[in-house]
């Protein structure tokens, strides 16, 4: 099972944004693979992170989730970025002021997400799935339709787009996720998913 | 056709080479993980560079610019920035989207897809020179440029949602009104204004004016252009010199504290801002922290408070009484009912206003918001309204002092009468809703008539007090008038006694003269007692017809002078006020020219000071 750390200074917002408020909070609190650092406990935790040079407190976790503004105030963003890159963790930053969600896989999986999208009705399922080791961060954005992004990219690739990096590796990586559909199968599958959205 | 391609290495490379002008427009990983990264700001700044001194007739953008998330559809974001930013000078240019999806599919993934259905938007699936040429020839033949009518249609069709923080912790009005206001101040040559504007534009504008939602609202409202001569206003608020003001706003550090600092400095007022309204604190801890800050300073002339200071305040079901701002208002007014509190909020909800007043606020001023249709002229009015409220509350700040004084008199009350009349008097004075409370409440209403009423009560107190058996003994001995008072040490001091009809032993004499405010008609009668002459000891006066007799005024003077050692000057002011009490406040006898003299709040302050000397010192 993968371990997840969620660091949020504004506990009230958690309950305010989660669709089922207190009920969802209780469910989050009951998840054994999720450690939440919230509210006033946050202050001590962040102070300790700020003084720790190697961030060993984060070592046990596979996915690190932070309220970005809160750690930015303490100047911890660069330190955490370096740590995540070095230790190949997954990272999510959420914040109310983020106007566009951004996802990247290069070096390490990273998602920058608006607080409201983060505390969506997908969050609990995402954390369960992630912990069980069978989904990517994109699931949080798109649910089960997250594979659409790979199907569309594969179609572009088949249509002549050359993405940065090694073209063969690019193609092989995509095929490891979605298989090797023909262009007509691919179009059919894409259309099917769009219909279901 | 001079075309521009905006992309991110996610197109057919041969197709890319067709474009003379092409720019990659997507952040690197290092940029996107940085602590202040914001996609709107990134796109805005890149487009600003690209469009600087350049003019294009057509812009090509792939649906998505993220090579690792095809359904991010960030190309739509770029297109909307171009359409909604007048400064780029390309808002009417046709936009061509590149990609294999159709518009309906894209719209299913993101609301930004609404732009795909707006005028002058075209699509190119095949990334070939032929397809591009065909499309451009068609656009030239159709003269594909957005008309003003098309642009309005575009604005009505697109859907742009506010970022989450505008749904929660603060309204966009915070930044909006800050930017509008800072641009209107006329103190152009003030060396302090330029850095303030720079700070606001750097801290606020950069993150807000570059935000797509903000641009959308601005365009949607079709705001008036700023006219330098018509719309400039002074930052200074007249009439608040030396007044102390505390400002409590959770978003204060994002520009409002600096702005208010400037306004109050220009007004010669003294502003204190409540620091560190930490959003990571639980609500109770936050309330306590603000209360501690308030208690750490002397009571202010005015408090300016935002209503929603904590995340919890944004819950839809919250009882307005539980809003952090309302709790702070109640805390302050529970301690001092006379504290003057101005609610300064983006909320225009009437129930929030009513509850704030119930909790003890004295005024309410609304921050300008783009959600309302405010013109520049109305923006000016918003500031004038705020300035008027601040000035009005500063003028009423005496109430906090009167309230404190009233409570001080009650808490330090020294007069312990033995007589029944004395005990009744004390109860009537200091109990809840007694005379002292009544005087305060009448001052709070503050009109001319209530000041008259307050003065009447003041003399009711004084006259009742001086005639108590614990205080004085005035009457007749052998059918001749005589009077004495009891000192605090219970010693008896004779004030006067009549020797016969013509002679009197007295400790003071009354002097008679007209007051400058008396009407000419009143001067046909005798002059009133206007001052006193005090003797060291009982002094024999013959042929005496000067007014020292068993009258209330004489008893008042005797008690003030010989029991409480009040200055002669103050006693003469009591005599003046008693004249006004009888000839203006109680009855309009026509002897006072009201153009020259009315009952003023300062008269009541004087009487309250006197009561403090009589009862609590």
Interface residues (C-beta under 8 A of the other chain):
Chain A: X9 X10 X11 X12 X13 X16 X17 X39 X40 X42 X43 X68 X70 X71 X72 X75 X77 X78 X81 X91 X93 X95 X96 X97 X98 X99 X100 X101 X102 X103 X104 X105 X106 X107 X110 X112 X114 X115 X116 X117 X138 X142 X148 X149 X150 X152 X153 X155 X156 X159 X160 X161 X162 X163 X164 X190 X194 X197
Chain B: X9 X10 X11 X12 X13 X14 X27 X29 X32 X33 X34 X35 X36 X37 X38 X39 X40 X66 X67 X68 X69 X70 X71 X72 X74 X77 X100 X101 X105 X108 X109 X127 X163 X164 X165 X167 X168 X169 X207 X211 X212 X213 X279 X280 X281 X282 X283 X285 X310 X311 X312 X314 X315
